[in-house]
Amino acid sequence: MQSNLCCARSCFSWNPEKTKIVLHNFELQQGLLNNPSPKPKIDKLKTSINFLKTSLSFGEDKLNKQQEEETTVPFYLPVSVRNSNSHFRYIWDGKDLKLVSVDGNALSISDLDSNFEDTLQKLVRICISAIRNFFLPREVSRNYLEYVKWKFVHRVSSSALQVLATQAMLRAIGIGHSRSLPLAAALNWVLKDGLGRLCRCIYTASLASSFDTNLKRVRFCTSVLFSLSIGVELLTPVFPQYFLMLASIANIAKQISLACYLATSTAVHRSFAIADNLGEVSAKGQIQTVCFDNLGLTLAATLNILSVNSPRLQAGLPFVMYPIFAVLDLFGIYQGLQHVHLQTLTKDRLDIIISTWIQQGFVPSPEEVSKKEGIGLFWSRGREPWSIRIGCLNPRCCTAKLSVMTMQSLNSEDFYFLSPESLTGELKRNQEYGVLLSLREGAGTIDVIRGILHASYVRKGIEACGSSNAVLKQWFNLVEDGRRLTEQNLSLFYEHMLSLGWACKNILLSTQEQARYSFIAD
């Protein structure tokens, strides 16, 4: 009873009247214990105890109600969620946990009644966001949008050209005319496809490594080949008697272009996948290709519908539109490749990086190297004086005495050697020389980087020597100075390359550059 009294005092303010009642009830209870005979007093005691219990429960309900009122105020939780381009945050309203938009991109039914203009703007933002998420991956490099823009020009023009070429070929074999021979047409078609696929296999097997080392050059050259193949197909109605020959030549070129496109697409997509989301980037690329090709097909079909009433105009339409679409196609693929910044290392790419490091003191980013590298259409790289070549020693081009002395000085710890080699014939007066980097079997990626860095320091020292004869006389001194500088700067150079995102795990070399020598100890 005393504990109950304490609880009652803690829940309510002190009241003298209630205190008297409680004390009186307590005295009555003590008297009943001593003298249990009077029953009316027992009923009064029960009534007082029930009153006390009711007062205590009322106090507890009041406290619980006060706590509930304090917790019914909605408040944000420190957790947010980003879904596509929308930003949501968790909120607790006192009863339920909700996820609400905090950037205004979410649209609800209640918004339709509030403000029509705001609702319309929000709806437009949602549609733009949905289209963007349909065509573009979530996390890609900043140059990806420029690439897609020029891919649109390339694919639409290419698709329209293919429709016009197919129409011309069907006209050449007689489909749609009374003299058409379905069996002969089917036979010719099968023969040209078979020859094209066979040549595609041969081409892919012969140039497998070039898809990695000269990706942009091969991609653009095969695009030129594809445009030329469309032109050959357009000639089939003019020379229907040579249909099989012309169609086979055109299909061989198209199959070669297709092989290059498939072989290089993965490397192009990987350059944009900054979050290792290669699968997503590839999937979005396929969606873009299908949509852009359908737009090109629609464009070509529209041109045919507009000229359907004029047979002469319809027959000459492919020849009129071919140069326009071909130029747009090649211009689109050229500009698109300019925005592909590959992080993989090749010999030429590493040569640009090291030359910038030695001359200007910093490591260029993949974007800067991409601008210097270009497409490489004229194959001029590697033919300038004292250019660096990776491969085996050619006895016809080497300087025999220096090469012999270099090979005699090798030991088991050397994984490469440098030697001068002639780039021109021996009969010419002004001979041009280059630097040969020959790699040993078992040489790793760091050995290749060390070798090219060493050769670049040697080339820098050659600039101060003047004539080629002076260089040959001081060759070994130049090699030793270059080796010392290489050991001093290799670690710092390698760290800078890693920090800029270069893929230093492997270096992609061509078939000729993969040649190795073996060291034979006496």
C-alpha positions in Angstrom: 0.0 0.0 0.0 2.9 2.4 0.8 4.4 1.7 -2.7 1.0 2.5 -4.3 0.9 5.7 -2.4 4.4 6.6 -3.7 3.4 5.9 -7.3 0.3 8.0 -7.0 2.3 10.9 -5.6 4.8 10.7 -8.6 2.0 10.8 -11.1 -0.1 13.6 -9.6 0.4 16.8 -7.7 -0.2 16.6 -3.9 -3.8 17.1 -2.8 -4.6 17.2 1.0 -8.1 15.9 0.6 -7.1 12.8 -1.3 -4.3 12.2 1.2 -6.8 12.3 4.0 -9.0 9.7 2.2 -6.1 7.4 1.6 -4.9 7.6 5.2 -8.4 7.1 6.5 -8.8 4.0 4.3 -5.5 2.7 5.5 -6.7 3.1 9.2 -10.0 1.3 8.3 -8.0 -1.6 6.8 -5.9 -1.9 9.9 -9.0 -1.9 12.1 -10.7 -4.6 10.0 -7.7 -6.8 10.4 -8.0 -6.5 14.2 -11.9 -6.7 14.3 -13.3 -8.4 11.1 -17.0 -8.4 12.4 -18.4 -5.2 10.9 -19.2 -6.0 7.2 -20.3 -2.6 6.1 -16.8 -1.2 6.7 -15.4 -4.0 4.4 -17.5 -2.7 1.5 -16.3 0.9 2.1 -12.7 -0.5 2.1 -13.2 -2.2 -1.3 -14.7 1.0 -2.8 -11.6 3.0 -1.6 -9.2 0.5 -3.1 -10.9 0.5 -6.4 -10.8 4.3 -6.5 -7.1 4.2 -5.9 -6.5 1.7 -8.8 -8.6 3.9 -11.1 -6.5 7.0 -10.2 -3.2 5.1 -10.9 -4.4 3.8 -14.3 -5.6 7.2 -15.3 -2.1 8.6 -14.7 -0.4 5.9 -16.8 -2.8 6.6 -19.7 -2.1 10.3 -19.5 1.7 9.6 -19.8 1.3 7.2 -22.7 -1.0 9.7 -24.5 1.6 12.5 -24.0 4.4 10.3 -25.5 2.3 9.4 -28.5 1.6 13.0 -29.2 5.3 13.8 -29.1 6.1 11.0 -31.7 3.4 11.8 -34.2 5.4 14.7 -35.7 6.8 13.5 -39.1 10.6 13.6 -39.4 13.2 12.6 -42.0 15.5 9.7 -41.4 19.2 10.0 -42.2 18.9 7.5 -45.2 18.3 8.4 -48.8 18.0 6.3 -52.0 18.9 7.3 -55.6 16.9 5.5 -58.3 17.9 6.4 -61.8 17.7 10.2 -61.8 15.3 10.4 -58.8 16.3 11.1 -55.2 14.2 9.7 -52.4 14.4 9.8 -48.6 12.8 7.8 -45.8 10.3 9.6 -43.5 8.5 8.5 -40.4 5.1 10.0 -39.8 4.4 8.4 -36.4 2.7 5.3 -37.8 4.2 4.3 -41.1 7.6 4.4 -42.8 7.4 6.1 -46.2 9.8 6.8 -49.1 9.2 10.3 -50.5 10.8 12.2 -53.4 13.1 15.1 -52.4 14.1 16.3 -55.9 10.6 16.9 -57.4 10.8 14.2 -60.1 8.1 12.0 -58.6 4.6 12.4 -59.7 1.5 11.6 -57.7 -2.3 11.9 -58.4 -2.6 14.8 -55.9 -0.2 16.8 -58.0 -2.7 16.9 -60.9 -5.1 19.0 -58.9 -2.6 21.5 -57.5 -0.8 23.3 -60.3 -1.1 22.2 -64.0 2.0 24.0 -65.2 4.3 22.5 -62.5 2.7 19.1 -63.1 3.4 19.4 -66.9 7.0 20.4 -66.3 7.4 17.5 -63.9 5.9 15.1 -66.4 8.3 16.3 -69.1 11.3 15.8 -66.8 10.0 12.3 -66.0 9.7 11.5 -69.7 13.2 12.8 -70.5 14.6 10.8 -67.6 12.9 7.7 -68.8 14.2 8.1 -72.4 17.7 8.8 -71.1 17.6 5.7 -68.9 16.4 3.7 -71.9 19.2 4.7 -74.2 22.1 5.5 -71.9 23.8 3.7 -69.1 23.7 5.2 -65.6 27.5 5.5 -65.1 29.7 6.3 -68.1 32.5 8.6 -68.9 31.6 12.2 -69.9 32.5 11.7 -73.5 30.0 9.0 -74.0 27.1 11.3 -75.1 29.2 12.8 -77.9 30.0 9.3 -79.1 26.3 8.4 -79.2 25.5 11.6 -81.1 27.9 10.7 -83.9 26.9 7.1 -83.7 23.3 8.2 -84.5 24.5 10.0 -87.7 26.6 6.9 -88.6 23.9 4.3 -88.1 21.0 6.2 -89.7 23.1 6.9 -92.8 24.4 3.3 -93.0 21.0 1.8 -92.6 19.5 4.0 -95.3 22.3 3.0 -97.6 21.7 -0.7 -97.0 18.0 -0.3 -97.9 18.8 1.5 -101.1 21.5 -1.1 -102.0 19.1 -4.0 -101.3 16.5 -2.4 -103.5 19.0 -2.1 -106.3 20.1 -5.7 -106.0 16.6 -7.0 -106.0 16.0 -5.0 -109.2 19.1 -6.4 -110.7 18.1 -10.1 -110.3 14.6 -9.3 -111.7 12.4 -9.5 -108.6 9.3 -7.6 -109.3 9.6 -8.1 -113.1 8.0 -10.7 -115.3 11.4 -12.2 -116.3 12.4 -13.0 -112.7 13.8 -16.4 -112.0 13.3 -17.2 -108.3 15.6 -20.3 -108.3 18.5 -18.5 -110.0 18.1 -15.5 -107.7 18.2 -17.7 -104.6 21.3 -19.6 -105.9 23.1 -16.3 -106.6 22.2 -15.0 -103.1 23.5 -18.1 -101.4 26.7 -18.1 -103.3 27.6 -14.5 -102.5 26.8 -15.0 -98.8 28.9 -18.1 -98.6 31.9 -16.4 -100.2 31.5 -13.4 -97.9 31.5 -15.5 -94.7 34.5 -17.5 -95.8 36.5 -14.3 -96.5 35.3 -12.9 -93.1 36.9 -15.9 -91.3 40.2 -15.5 -93.2 40.3 -11.8 -92.5 39.5 -12.2 -88.8 42.2 -14.9 -88.4 44.9 -12.8 -90.1 44.3 -9.5 -88.3 43.3 -10.7 -84.8 46.0 -8.7 -82.9 45.4 -5.5 -85.0 41.9 -5.2 -83.4 43.7 -4.4 -80.1 46.7 -2.4 -81.2 45.2 -0.4 -84.1 41.6 -0.4 -83.1 40.5 3.1 -84.4 42.5 2.7 -87.6 41.0 -0.7 -88.4 37.5 0.4 -87.4 37.5 3.4 -89.7 39.2 1.7 -92.6 36.6 -1.1 -92.6 33.9 1.5 -92.4 35.3 3.0 -95.6 35.3 -0.5 -97.1 31.6 -0.9 -96.1 30.6 2.3 -97.8 32.5 1.2 -101.0 30.7 -2.1 -100.8 27.3 -0.3 -100.9 28.5 1.5 -104.0 29.3 -1.8 -105.7 25.9 -3.2 -104.8 24.3 -0.1 -106.4 26.0 -1.1 -109.7 24.3 -4.4 -109.9 21.2 -3.0 -111.7 23.5 -1.4 -114.3 25.4 -4.6 -114.9 22.9 -7.4 -114.2 25.0 -10.0 -116.1 27.8 -9.6 -113.5 25.4 -9.8 -110.5 27.2 -12.7 -108.8 30.6 -11.2 -109.1 29.6 -7.7 -108.0 27.4 -9.0 -105.2 30.1 -11.3 -103.9 32.7 -8.6 -103.9 30.4 -6.3 -102.0 29.4 -8.9 -99.5 33.0 -9.8 -98.8 33.7 -6.2 -97.9 30.6 -6.0 -95.8 31.4 -9.2 -93.9 34.9 -7.9 -93.2 33.5 -4.7 -91.9 31.0 -6.6 -89.7 33.8 -8.8 -88.3 35.8 -5.6 -87.3 32.7 -4.0 -85.8 32.0 -7.1 -83.6 35.7 -7.5 -82.6 36.2 -3.9 -81.6 32.8 -3.2 -79.9 33.8 -4.7 -76.6 37.0 -2.5 -76.3 35.0 0.6 -77.2 32.3 -0.1 -74.7 34.9 -0.9 -72.0 36.4 2.6 -72.4 33.0 4.1 -71.3 32.3 1.7 -68.5 33.9 3.7 -65.6 32.0 1.7 -63.0 32.8 -1.8 -64.5 29.3 -1.9 -65.9 30.4 -3.3 -69.2 27.2 -5.5 -69.6 24.9 -2.4 -69.2 26.9 -0.3 -71.6 26.9 -3.1 -74.2 23.1 -3.6 -73.8 22.4 0.1 -74.2 24.6 0.1 -77.3 22.5 -2.7 -78.9 19.3 -0.7 -78.1 20.8 2.4 -79.7 21.9 0.4 -82.8 18.4 -1.1 -83.3 16.6 2.3 -82.9 19.0 4.2 -85.1 18.9 1.5 -87.8 15.1 1.6 -87.8 15.2 5.4 -88.2 17.5 5.0 -91.2 15.2 2.3 -92.7 12.2 4.7 -92.2 14.1 7.5 -93.9 14.9 5.3 -97.0 11.3 4.0 -97.1 10.0 7.5 -97.0 12.2 8.6 -99.9 11.0 5.6 -102.0 7.3 6.4 -101.2 7.8 10.0 -102.3 9.3 8.8 -105.7 6.9 5.9 -106.3 5.0 7.8 -109.0 8.2 8.4 -111.0 10.0 5.2 -112.1 12.9 7.1 -113.5 13.3 9.1 -110.3 13.0 5.9 -108.2 15.7 4.1 -110.3 18.1 7.1 -110.0 17.3 7.7 -106.3 20.1 5.4 -104.9 22.8 7.0 -107.1 21.7 10.5 -106.0 21.5 9.7 -102.2 24.6 7.4 -102.1 27.3 10.2 -101.9 25.3 12.1 -99.3 24.6 9.2 -97.0 28.2 7.8 -97.5 29.8 11.1 -96.5 27.5 11.4 -93.4 28.3 7.8 -92.5 32.0 8.2 -92.6 31.9 11.6 -91.0 29.8 10.2 -88.1 32.1 7.2 -87.5 35.2 9.4 -87.7 33.9 11.9 -85.2 32.6 9.1 -82.9 36.0 7.5 -82.8 37.5 10.8 -81.8 35.5 10.6 -78.5 36.7 7.0 -77.7 39.4 7.3 -75.1 41.0 3.9 -74.6 42.8 3.3 -71.3 44.7 0.2 -72.6 48.4 0.5 -73.4 49.9 -0.2 -76.8 53.4 0.5 -78.0 52.4 3.7 -79.9 50.2 4.9 -77.0 53.0 4.2 -74.5 55.5 6.1 -76.8 53.2 9.2 -76.7 52.9 9.0 -72.9 56.6 8.6 -72.3 57.6 11.3 -74.8 55.2 13.7 -73.0 56.7 12.7 -69.6 60.3 13.3 -70.7 59.7 16.6 -72.6 57.0 18.2 -70.4 57.3 16.4 -67.1 53.8 15.0 -66.7 51.8 11.9 -67.7 49.0 12.7 -70.1 45.5 11.4 -69.5 43.7 9.0 -71.9 41.8 11.9 -73.4 44.9 13.8 -74.2 46.6 10.8 -75.7 43.5 10.1 -77.8 43.8 13.6 -79.3 47.4 13.1 -80.2 46.9 9.6 -81.4 44.0 10.3 -83.7 42.8 7.7 -86.1 46.3 7.0 -87.6 45.1 7.0 -91.3 48.4 7.7 -92.9 50.5 5.2 -91.0 53.3 7.8 -90.5 54.0 6.8 -86.9 57.1 4.6 -86.6 58.9 6.0 -89.7 60.3 9.2 -88.2 64.1 9.3 -87.5 65.1 7.3 -84.4 61.7 5.8 -83.9 61.3 2.9 -81.5 60.5 -0.5 -82.8 59.7 -3.6 -80.7 60.8 -6.9 -82.3 63.7 -9.1 -83.1 67.0 -8.1 -84.7 67.0 -8.1 -88.5 70.5 -8.8 -89.7 69.9 -6.9 -92.9 69.0 -3.7 -91.1 71.2 -3.7 -88.1 74.6 -2.2 -87.6 76.5 -5.4 -87.3 79.4 -4.5 -84.9 77.2 -2.6 -82.4 74.6 -5.3 -82.4 77.2 -8.0 -81.8 78.8 -6.1 -79.0 75.4 -5.4 -77.4 74.4 -9.1 -77.5 77.8 -10.2 -76.0 77.3 -7.9 -73.1 73.9 -9.5 -72.1 73.6 -11.5 -68.9 70.8 -13.6 -67.3 69.3 -10.6 -65.5 68.6 -8.6 -68.7 65.1 -8.9 -70.1 65.7 -6.6 -73.1 68.5 -4.9 -75.1 68.6 -1.8 -77.3 70.3 -1.6 -80.7 70.4 0.9 -83.6 68.9 -0.3 -86.9 68.8 1.3 -90.3 65.4 2.4 -91.7 66.7 2.9 -95.2 68.8 0.9 -97.7 72.5 0.8 -97.4 73.0 2.4 -100.8 71.4 5.7 -99.8 73.7 8.5 -98.7 71.5 10.0 -95.9 70.7 6.9 -94.0 68.0 7.1 -91.3 68.2 5.0 -88.1 65.9 3.8 -85.5 66.1 2.2 -82.1 65.3 -1.5 -81.8 63.9 -2.8 -78.5 64.3 -6.6 -78.4 62.4 -8.3 -75.5 63.5 -11.6 -73.9 61.2 -14.5 -73.2 59.5 -14.1 -69.8 59.6 -10.3 -70.0 56.7 -8.8 -68.1 54.7 -5.6 -68.5 57.1 -3.6 -66.3 60.0 -4.8 -68.4 58.3 -3.5 -71.6 57.6 -0.1 -69.9 61.2 0.0 -68.7 62.5 -0.8 -72.2 60.4 1.8 -73.9 61.3 4.4 -71.3 65.0 3.5 -71.6 64.8 3.8 -75.4 63.1 7.2 -75.1 65.9 8.5 -72.9 68.4 7.3 -75.4 66.5 9.1 -78.2 66.5 12.3 -76.2 70.3 12.0 -75.8 70.6 11.4 -79.6 69.2 14.9 -80.3 72.3 16.5 -78.8 74.7 14.4 -80.8 74.0 15.8 -84.2 74.9 13.4 -87.1 74.1 9.7 -87.2 77.8 8.8 -87.2 78.4 10.6 -84.0 75.5 8.8 -82.5 76.9 5.4 -83.5 80.2 6.3 -81.9 78.7 7.3 -78.6 76.0 4.6 -78.6 77.0 2.7 -75.5 77.5 6.0 -73.5 73.9 7.0 -74.5 72.6 3.6 -73.4 74.3 3.8 -70.0 73.0 7.3 -69.4 69.5 6.3 -70.4 69.6 3.3 -68.1 70.6 5.5 -65.2 67.7 7.9 -65.8 65.3 5.0 -66.3 66.0 3.5 -62.9 65.7 6.9 -61.3 62.3 7.8 -62.7 60.5 4.4 -63.4 58.7 4.1 -60.1 57.4 7.7 -60.1 56.3 7.4 -63.8 54.5 4.1 -63.1 52.6 5.6 -60.1 51.5 8.6 -62.2 50.1 6.3 -64.9 48.1 4.3 -62.4 46.7 7.4 -60.8 45.3 8.6 -64.2 43.5 5.4 -64.9 45.8 3.7 -67.4 45.5 -0.1 -67.5 49.1 -1.0 -66.7 48.4 -4.7 -66.1 49.0 -5.7 -69.8 50.5 -4.0 -72.9 48.8 -4.9 -76.2 51.4 -5.8 -78.8 51.0 -6.8 -82.4 52.2 -10.1 -83.8 55.5 -8.7 -84.9 56.0 -7.0 -81.5 55.4 -10.2 -79.6 58.6 -11.8 -81.0 61.0 -12.7 -78.2 64.6 -13.8 -77.9 66.0 -16.5 -75.6 69.2 -16.0 -73.6 71.7 -18.9 -73.8 74.3 -19.0 -71.1 77.7 -20.4 -72.0 
